[in-house]
Amino acid sequence: MGSDARDDPRPFGDGMDKDVKSVASCLAMRIRNSNPEEIVTPKEKR
């Protein structure tokens, strides 16, 4: 995981997908602790 980020001087370029996934996972864990129901099925509610 870190090898690609080191080779790419622009983390927001091709590696943006990886950054987004890592950030999304971190946010998801934090949000789950606060509102687990909303995170379990956010699409079904809409």
PDBQT receptor file of N, H, CA, C and O in Angstrom, charges set to zero:
ATOM      1  N   MET A   1       0.846  -1.212   0.000  1.00  0.00    +0.000 N 
ATOM      2  CA  MET A   1       0.000   0.000   0.000  1.00  0.00    +0.000 C 
ATOM      3  C   MET A   1       0.875   1.254   0.000  1.00  0.00    +0.000 C 
ATOM      4  O   MET A   1       0.672   2.149  -0.820  1.00  0.00    +0.000 OA
ATOM      5  N   GLY A   2       1.854   1.326   0.921  1.00  0.00    +0.000 N 
ATOM      6  H   GLY A   2       2.019   0.599   1.587  1.00  0.00    +0.000 HD
ATOM      7  CA  GLY A   2       2.677   2.525   1.015  1.00  0.00    +0.000 C 
ATOM      8  C   GLY A   2       3.635   2.652  -0.159  1.00  0.00    +0.000 C 
ATOM      9  O   GLY A   2       4.046   3.760  -0.502  1.00  0.00    +0.000 OA
ATOM     10  N   SER A   3       4.000   1.522  -0.787  1.00  0.00    +0.000 N 
ATOM     11  H   SER A   3       3.666   0.622  -0.508  1.00  0.00    +0.000 HD
ATOM     12  CA  SER A   3       4.971   1.593  -1.888  1.00  0.00    +0.000 C 
ATOM     13  C   SER A   3       4.437   2.462  -3.030  1.00  0.00    +0.000 C 
ATOM     14  O   SER A   3       5.167   3.301  -3.559  1.00  0.00    +0.000 OA
ATOM     15  N   ASP A   4       3.188   2.274  -3.409  1.00  0.00    +0.000 N 
ATOM     16  H   ASP A   4       2.595   1.593  -2.979  1.00  0.00    +0.000 HD
ATOM     17  CA  ASP A   4       2.632   3.075  -4.514  1.00  0.00    +0.000 C 
ATOM     18  C   ASP A   4       2.605   4.554  -4.152  1.00  0.00    +0.000 C 
ATOM     19  O   ASP A   4       2.918   5.405  -4.985  1.00  0.00    +0.000 OA
ATOM     20  N   ALA A   5       2.237   4.860  -2.928  1.00  0.00    +0.000 N 
ATOM     21  H   ALA A   5       1.983   4.169  -2.252  1.00  0.00    +0.000 HD
ATOM     22  CA  ALA A   5       2.132   6.266  -2.520  1.00  0.00    +0.000 C 
ATOM     23  C   ALA A   5       3.513   6.912  -2.573  1.00  0.00    +0.000 C 
ATOM     24  O   ALA A   5       3.635   8.077  -2.952  1.00  0.00    +0.000 OA
ATOM     25  N   ARG A   6       4.549   6.173  -2.201  1.00  0.00    +0.000 N 
ATOM     26  H   ARG A   6       4.450   5.226  -1.893  1.00  0.00    +0.000 HD
ATOM     27  CA  ARG A   6       5.901   6.751  -2.208  1.00  0.00    +0.000 C 
ATOM     28  C   ARG A   6       6.350   7.009  -3.640  1.00  0.00    +0.000 C 
ATOM     29  O   ARG A   6       6.952   8.046  -3.920  1.00  0.00    +0.000 OA
ATOM     30  N   ASP A   7       6.067   6.085  -4.543  1.00  0.00    +0.000 N 
ATOM     31  H   ASP A   7       5.578   5.244  -4.315  1.00  0.00    +0.000 HD
ATOM     32  CA  ASP A   7       6.496   6.265  -5.933  1.00  0.00    +0.000 C 
ATOM     33  C   ASP A   7       5.768   7.443  -6.575  1.00  0.00    +0.000 C 
ATOM     34  O   ASP A   7       6.334   8.132  -7.423  1.00  0.00    +0.000 OA
ATOM     35  N   ASP A   8       4.529   7.678  -6.181  1.00  0.00    +0.000 N 
ATOM     36  H   ASP A   8       4.069   7.119  -5.491  1.00  0.00    +0.000 HD
ATOM     37  CA  ASP A   8       3.750   8.762  -6.799  1.00  0.00    +0.000 C 
ATOM     38  C   ASP A   8       3.974  10.065  -6.038  1.00  0.00    +0.000 C 
ATOM     39  O   ASP A   8       3.573  10.172  -4.878  1.00  0.00    +0.000 OA
ATOM     40  N   PRO A   9       4.605  11.056  -6.664  1.00  0.00    +0.000 N 
ATOM     41  CA  PRO A   9       4.849  12.344  -5.997  1.00  0.00    +0.000 C 
ATOM     42  C   PRO A   9       3.562  13.112  -5.746  1.00  0.00    +0.000 C 
ATOM     43  O   PRO A   9       3.518  14.004  -4.898  1.00  0.00    +0.000 OA
ATOM     44  N   ARG A  10       2.502  12.759  -6.496  1.00  0.00    +0.000 N 
ATOM     45  H   ARG A  10       2.538  12.034  -7.184  1.00  0.00    +0.000 HD
ATOM     46  CA  ARG A  10       1.216  13.451  -6.326  1.00  0.00    +0.000 C 
ATOM     47  C   ARG A  10       0.193  12.484  -5.737  1.00  0.00    +0.000 C 
ATOM     48  O   ARG A  10      -0.429  11.722  -6.477  1.00  0.00    +0.000 OA
ATOM     49  N   PRO A  11       0.010  12.505  -4.418  1.00  0.00    +0.000 N 
ATOM     50  CA  PRO A  11      -0.936  11.584  -3.773  1.00  0.00    +0.000 C 
ATOM     51  C   PRO A  11      -2.369  11.818  -4.220  1.00  0.00    +0.000 C 
ATOM     52  O   PRO A  11      -3.209  10.923  -4.120  1.00  0.00    +0.000 OA
ATOM     53  N   PHE A  12      -2.655  13.040  -4.722  1.00  0.00    +0.000 N 
ATOM     54  H   PHE A  12      -1.973  13.767  -4.803  1.00  0.00    +0.000 HD
ATOM     55  CA  PHE A  12      -4.024  13.344  -5.153  1.00  0.00    +0.000 C 
ATOM     56  C   PHE A  12      -4.214  13.061  -6.640  1.00  0.00    +0.000 C 
ATOM     57  O   PHE A  12      -5.260  13.379  -7.205  1.00  0.00    +0.000 OA
ATOM     58  N   GLY A  13      -3.205  12.462  -7.273  1.00  0.00    +0.000 N 
ATOM     59  H   GLY A  13      -2.356  12.203  -6.813  1.00  0.00    +0.000 HD
ATOM     60  CA  GLY A  13      -3.308  12.180  -8.714  1.00  0.00    +0.000 C 
ATOM     61  C   GLY A  13      -3.925  10.808  -8.947  1.00  0.00    +0.000 C 
ATOM     62  O   GLY A  13      -5.115  10.608  -8.706  1.00  0.00    +0.000 OA
ATOM     63  N   ASP A  14      -3.104   9.854  -9.422  1.00  0.00    +0.000 N 
ATOM     64  H   ASP A  14      -2.137  10.017  -9.618  1.00  0.00    +0.000 HD
ATOM     65  CA  ASP A  14      -3.629   8.514  -9.701  1.00  0.00    +0.000 C 
ATOM     66  C   ASP A  14      -3.994   7.789  -8.406  1.00  0.00    +0.000 C 
ATOM     67  O   ASP A  14      -4.875   6.929  -8.401  1.00  0.00    +0.000 OA
ATOM     68  N   GLY A  15      -3.322   8.133  -7.317  1.00  0.00    +0.000 N 
ATOM     69  H   GLY A  15      -2.606   8.832  -7.321  1.00  0.00    +0.000 HD
ATOM     70  CA  GLY A  15      -3.559   7.425  -6.054  1.00  0.00    +0.000 C 
ATOM     71  C   GLY A  15      -4.728   7.999  -5.270  1.00  0.00    +0.000 C 
ATOM     72  O   GLY A  15      -4.922   7.648  -4.106  1.00  0.00    +0.000 OA
ATOM     73  N   MET A  16      -5.508   8.878  -5.891  1.00  0.00    +0.000 N 
ATOM     74  H   MET A  16      -5.350   9.163  -6.836  1.00  0.00    +0.000 HD
ATOM     75  CA  MET A  16      -6.621   9.488  -5.160  1.00  0.00    +0.000 C 
ATOM     76  C   MET A  16      -7.608   8.405  -4.703  1.00  0.00    +0.000 C 
ATOM     77  O   MET A  16      -8.153   8.484  -3.602  1.00  0.00    +0.000 OA
ATOM     78  N   ASP A  17      -7.835   7.402  -5.547  1.00  0.00    +0.000 N 
ATOM     79  H   ASP A  17      -7.392   7.338  -6.441  1.00  0.00    +0.000 HD
ATOM     80  CA  ASP A  17      -8.785   6.347  -5.168  1.00  0.00    +0.000 C 
ATOM     81  C   ASP A  17      -8.356   5.697  -3.855  1.00  0.00    +0.000 C 
ATOM     82  O   ASP A  17      -9.180   5.460  -2.972  1.00  0.00    +0.000 OA
ATOM     83  N   LYS A  18      -7.052   5.410  -3.734  1.00  0.00    +0.000 N 
ATOM     84  H   LYS A  18      -6.382   5.603  -4.451  1.00  0.00    +0.000 HD
ATOM     85  CA  LYS A  18      -6.572   4.757  -2.510  1.00  0.00    +0.000 C 
ATOM     86  C   LYS A  18      -6.771   5.675  -1.314  1.00  0.00    +0.000 C 
ATOM     87  O   LYS A  18      -7.217   5.236  -0.254  1.00  0.00    +0.000 OA
ATOM     88  N   ASP A  19      -6.437   6.959  -1.485  1.00  0.00    +0.000 N 
ATOM     89  H   ASP A  19      -6.075   7.316  -2.346  1.00  0.00    +0.000 HD
ATOM     90  CA  ASP A  19      -6.594   7.904  -0.370  1.00  0.00    +0.000 C 
ATOM     91  C   ASP A  19      -8.060   7.983   0.035  1.00  0.00    +0.000 C 
ATOM     92  O   ASP A  19      -8.390   7.968   1.220  1.00  0.00    +0.000 OA
ATOM     93  N   VAL A  20      -8.931   8.067  -0.960  1.00  0.00    +0.000 N 
ATOM     94  H   VAL A  20      -8.663   8.079  -1.923  1.00  0.00    +0.000 HD
ATOM     95  CA  VAL A  20     -10.367   8.183  -0.664  1.00  0.00    +0.000 C 
ATOM     96  C   VAL A  20     -10.839   6.959   0.105  1.00  0.00    +0.000 C 
ATOM     97  O   VAL A  20     -11.592   7.078   1.071  1.00  0.00    +0.000 OA
ATOM     98  N   LYS A  21     -10.393   5.780  -0.327  1.00  0.00    +0.000 N 
ATOM     99  H   LYS A  21      -9.781   5.683  -1.112  1.00  0.00    +0.000 HD
ATOM    100  CA  LYS A  21     -10.831   4.554   0.359  1.00  0.00    +0.000 C 
ATOM    101  C   LYS A  21     -10.342   4.547   1.803  1.00  0.00    +0.000 C 
ATOM    102  O   LYS A  21     -11.098   4.227   2.720  1.00  0.00    +0.000 OA
ATOM    103  N   SER A  22      -9.070   4.904   2.003  1.00  0.00    +0.000 N 
ATOM    104  H   SER A  22      -8.455   5.165   1.259  1.00  0.00    +0.000 HD
ATOM    105  CA  SER A  22      -8.523   4.899   3.366  1.00  0.00    +0.000 C 
ATOM    106  C   SER A  22      -9.256   5.917   4.226  1.00  0.00    +0.000 C 
ATOM    107  O   SER A  22      -9.628   5.621   5.361  1.00  0.00    +0.000 OA
ATOM    108  N   VAL A  23      -9.464   7.120   3.688  1.00  0.00    +0.000 N 
ATOM    109  H   VAL A  23      -9.162   7.360   2.766  1.00  0.00    +0.000 HD
ATOM    110  CA  VAL A  23     -10.171   8.167   4.444  1.00  0.00    +0.000 C 
ATOM    111  C   VAL A  23     -11.609   7.738   4.702  1.00  0.00    +0.000 C 
ATOM    112  O   VAL A  23     -12.126   7.915   5.805  1.00  0.00    +0.000 OA
ATOM    113  N   ALA A  24     -12.250   7.179   3.690  1.00  0.00    +0.000 N 
ATOM    114  H   ALA A  24     -11.830   7.035   2.794  1.00  0.00    +0.000 HD
ATOM    115  CA  ALA A  24     -13.648   6.753   3.839  1.00  0.00    +0.000 C 
ATOM    116  C   ALA A  24     -13.753   5.682   4.923  1.00  0.00    +0.000 C 
ATOM    117  O   ALA A  24     -14.680   5.701   5.733  1.00  0.00    +0.000 OA
ATOM    118  N   SER A  25     -12.809   4.758   4.936  1.00  0.00    +0.000 N 
ATOM    119  H   SER A  25     -12.056   4.742   4.278  1.00  0.00    +0.000 HD
ATOM    120  CA  SER A  25     -12.857   3.696   5.947  1.00  0.00    +0.000 C 
ATOM    121  C   SER A  25     -12.711   4.288   7.342  1.00  0.00    +0.000 C 
ATOM    122  O   SER A  25     -13.411   3.884   8.271  1.00  0.00    +0.000 OA
ATOM    123  N   CYS A  26     -11.793   5.254   7.488  1.00  0.00    +0.000 N 
ATOM    124  H   CYS A  26     -11.224   5.582   6.733  1.00  0.00    +0.000 HD
ATOM    125  CA  CYS A  26     -11.599   5.887   8.805  1.00  0.00    +0.000 C 
ATOM    126  C   CYS A  26     -12.876   6.605   9.225  1.00  0.00    +0.000 C 
ATOM    127  O   CYS A  26     -13.331   6.464  10.360  1.00  0.00    +0.000 OA
ATOM    128  N   LEU A  27     -13.453   7.377   8.303  1.00  0.00    +0.000 N 
ATOM    129  H   LEU A  27     -13.083   7.492   7.381  1.00  0.00    +0.000 HD
ATOM    130  CA  LEU A  27     -14.682   8.119   8.625  1.00  0.00    +0.000 C 
ATOM    131  C   LEU A  27     -15.805   7.134   8.932  1.00  0.00    +0.000 C 
ATOM    132  O   LEU A  27     -16.588   7.352   9.856  1.00  0.00    +0.000 OA
ATOM    133  N   ALA A  28     -15.885   6.064   8.169  1.00  0.00    +0.000 N 
ATOM    134  H   ALA A  28     -15.248   5.887   7.418  1.00  0.00    +0.000 HD
ATOM    135  CA  ALA A  28     -16.953   5.080   8.374  1.00  0.00    +0.000 C 
ATOM    136  C   ALA A  28     -16.863   4.504   9.788  1.00  0.00    +0.000 C 
ATOM    137  O   ALA A  28     -17.878   4.350  10.466  1.00  0.00    +0.000 OA
ATOM    138  N   MET A  29     -15.649   4.189  10.226  1.00  0.00    +0.000 N 
ATOM    139  H   MET A  29     -14.824   4.314   9.675  1.00  0.00    +0.000 HD
ATOM    140  CA  MET A  29     -15.488   3.628  11.572  1.00  0.00    +0.000 C 
ATOM    141  C   MET A  29     -15.939   4.647  12.618  1.00  0.00    +0.000 C 
ATOM    142  O   MET A  29     -16.619   4.292  13.581  1.00  0.00    +0.000 OA
ATOM    143  N   ARG A  30     -15.564   5.904  12.430  1.00  0.00    +0.000 N 
ATOM    144  H   ARG A  30     -15.011   6.192  11.648  1.00  0.00    +0.000 HD
ATOM    145  CA  ARG A  30     -15.955   6.938  13.410  1.00  0.00    +0.000 C 
ATOM    146  C   ARG A  30     -17.465   7.126  13.400  1.00  0.00    +0.000 C 
ATOM    147  O   ARG A  30     -18.092   7.211  14.456  1.00  0.00    +0.000 OA
ATOM    148  N   ILE A  31     -18.048   7.191  12.205  1.00  0.00    +0.000 N 
ATOM    149  H   ILE A  31     -17.538   7.122  11.347  1.00  0.00    +0.000 HD
ATOM    150  CA  ILE A  31     -19.492   7.413  12.096  1.00  0.00    +0.000 C 
ATOM    151  C   ILE A  31     -20.249   6.206  12.655  1.00  0.00    +0.000 C 
ATOM    152  O   ILE A  31     -21.291   6.360  13.292  1.00  0.00    +0.000 OA
ATOM    153  N   ARG A  32     -19.723   5.018  12.413  1.00  0.00    +0.000 N 
ATOM    154  H   ARG A  32     -18.876   4.893  11.896  1.00  0.00    +0.000 HD
ATOM    155  CA  ARG A  32     -20.408   3.807  12.915  1.00  0.00    +0.000 C 
ATOM    156  C   ARG A  32     -20.579   3.897  14.420  1.00  0.00    +0.000 C 
ATOM    157  O   ARG A  32     -21.626   3.537  14.956  1.00  0.00    +0.000 OA
ATOM    158  N   ASN A  33     -19.547   4.378  15.099  1.00  0.00    +0.000 N 
ATOM    159  H   ASN A  33     -18.696   4.670  14.664  1.00  0.00    +0.000 HD
ATOM    160  CA  ASN A  33     -19.638   4.483  16.565  1.00  0.00    +0.000 C 
ATOM    161  C   ASN A  33     -20.756   5.448  16.952  1.00  0.00    +0.000 C 
ATOM    162  O   ASN A  33     -21.428   5.244  17.963  1.00  0.00    +0.000 OA
ATOM    163  N   SER A  34     -20.959   6.496  16.156  1.00  0.00    +0.000 N 
ATOM    164  H   SER A  34     -20.413   6.662  15.335  1.00  0.00    +0.000 HD
ATOM    165  CA  SER A  34     -21.984   7.494  16.490  1.00  0.00    +0.000 C 
ATOM    166  C   SER A  34     -23.367   7.039  16.011  1.00  0.00    +0.000 C 
ATOM    167  O   SER A  34     -24.310   6.962  16.798  1.00  0.00    +0.000 OA
ATOM    168  N   ASN A  35     -23.474   6.738  14.708  1.00  0.00    +0.000 N 
ATOM    169  H   ASN A  35     -22.708   6.801  14.069  1.00  0.00    +0.000 HD
ATOM    170  CA  ASN A  35     -24.785   6.342  14.157  1.00  0.00    +0.000 C 
ATOM    171  C   ASN A  35     -24.639   5.045  13.354  1.00  0.00    +0.000 C 
ATOM    172  O   ASN A  35     -24.518   5.099  12.130  1.00  0.00    +0.000 OA
ATOM    173  N   PRO A  36     -24.649   3.899  14.004  1.00  0.00    +0.000 N 
ATOM    174  CA  PRO A  36     -24.478   2.622  13.299  1.00  0.00    +0.000 C 
ATOM    175  C   PRO A  36     -25.629   2.327  12.351  1.00  0.00    +0.000 C 
ATOM    176  O   PRO A  36     -25.417   1.759  11.280  1.00  0.00    +0.000 OA
ATOM    177  N   GLU A  37     -26.831   2.701  12.726  1.00  0.00    +0.000 N 
ATOM    178  H   GLU A  37     -27.003   3.162  13.596  1.00  0.00    +0.000 HD
ATOM    179  CA  GLU A  37     -27.982   2.398  11.863  1.00  0.00    +0.000 C 
ATOM    180  C   GLU A  37     -27.860   3.109  10.523  1.00  0.00    +0.000 C 
ATOM    181  O   GLU A  37     -28.149   2.517   9.483  1.00  0.00    +0.000 OA
ATOM    182  N   GLU A  38     -27.439   4.359  10.529  1.00  0.00    +0.000 N 
ATOM    183  H   GLU A  38     -27.205   4.840  11.374  1.00  0.00    +0.000 HD
ATOM    184  CA  GLU A  38     -27.357   5.121   9.279  1.00  0.00    +0.000 C 
ATOM    185  C   GLU A  38     -26.275   4.553   8.368  1.00  0.00    +0.000 C 
ATOM    186  O   GLU A  38     -26.416   4.575   7.145  1.00  0.00    +0.000 OA
ATOM    187  N   ILE A  39     -25.190   4.040   8.964  1.00  0.00    +0.000 N 
ATOM    188  H   ILE A  39     -25.076   4.023   9.957  1.00  0.00    +0.000 HD
ATOM    189  CA  ILE A  39     -24.097   3.517   8.144  1.00  0.00    +0.000 C 
ATOM    190  C   ILE A  39     -24.411   2.107   7.637  1.00  0.00    +0.000 C 
ATOM    191  O   ILE A  39     -23.950   1.713   6.566  1.00  0.00    +0.000 OA
ATOM    192  N   VAL A  40     -25.190   1.353   8.402  1.00  0.00    +0.000 N 
ATOM    193  H   VAL A  40     -25.565   1.672   9.272  1.00  0.00    +0.000 HD
ATOM    194  CA  VAL A  40     -25.480  -0.031   7.995  1.00  0.00    +0.000 C 
ATOM    195  C   VAL A  40     -26.167  -0.044   6.636  1.00  0.00    +0.000 C 
ATOM    196  O   VAL A  40     -25.765  -0.797   5.749  1.00  0.00    +0.000 OA
ATOM    197  N   THR A  41     -27.197   0.779   6.460  1.00  0.00    +0.000 N 
ATOM    198  H   THR A  41     -27.523   1.390   7.181  1.00  0.00    +0.000 HD
ATOM    199  CA  THR A  41     -27.913   0.790   5.176  1.00  0.00    +0.000 C 
ATOM    200  C   THR A  41     -28.277   2.220   4.786  1.00  0.00    +0.000 C 
ATOM    201  O   THR A  41     -29.444   2.606   4.851  1.00  0.00    +0.000 OA
ATOM    202  N   PRO A  42     -27.275   3.010   4.378  1.00  0.00    +0.000 N 
ATOM    203  CA  PRO A  42     -27.555   4.399   3.988  1.00  0.00    +0.000 C 
ATOM    204  C   PRO A  42     -28.322   4.487   2.676  1.00  0.00    +0.000 C 
ATOM    205  O   PRO A  42     -29.135   5.393   2.490  1.00  0.00    +0.000 OA
ATOM    206  N   LYS A  43     -28.065   3.545   1.763  1.00  0.00    +0.000 N 
ATOM    207  H   LYS A  43     -27.405   2.810   1.915  1.00  0.00    +0.000 HD
ATOM    208  CA  LYS A  43     -28.738   3.583   0.451  1.00  0.00    +0.000 C 
ATOM    209  C   LYS A  43     -30.192   3.125   0.571  1.00  0.00    +0.000 C 
ATOM    210  O   LYS A  43     -31.077   3.670  -0.089  1.00  0.00    +0.000 OA
ATOM    211  N   GLU A  44     -30.432   2.125   1.412  1.00  0.00    +0.000 N 
ATOM    212  H   GLU A  44     -29.713   1.682   1.948  1.00  0.00    +0.000 HD
ATOM    213  CA  GLU A  44     -31.804   1.616   1.536  1.00  0.00    +0.000 C 
ATOM    214  C   GLU A  44     -32.737   2.679   2.106  1.00  0.00    +0.000 C 
ATOM    215  O   GLU A  44     -33.908   2.746   1.735  1.00  0.00    +0.000 OA
ATOM    216  N   LYS A  45     -32.215   3.509   3.007  1.00  0.00    +0.000 N 
ATOM    217  H   LYS A  45     -31.263   3.455   3.308  1.00  0.00    +0.000 HD
ATOM    218  CA  LYS A  45     -33.085   4.533   3.624  1.00  0.00    +0.000 C 
ATOM    219  C   LYS A  45     -33.559   5.516   2.569  1.00  0.00    +0.000 C 
ATOM    220  O   LYS A  45     -34.702   5.971   2.622  1.00  0.00    +0.000 OA
ATOM    221  N   ARG A  46     -32.702   5.853   1.606  1.00  0.00    +0.000 N 
ATOM    222  H   ARG A  46     -31.774   5.484   1.562  1.00  0.00    +0.000 HD
ATOM    223  CA  ARG A  46     -33.081   6.850   0.594  1.00  0.00    +0.000 C 
ATOM    224  C   ARG A  46     -34.082   6.271  -0.388  1.00  0.00    +0.000 C 
ATOM    225  O   ARG A  46     -34.515   6.963  -1.309  1.00  0.00    +0.000 OA
TER     226      ARG A  46
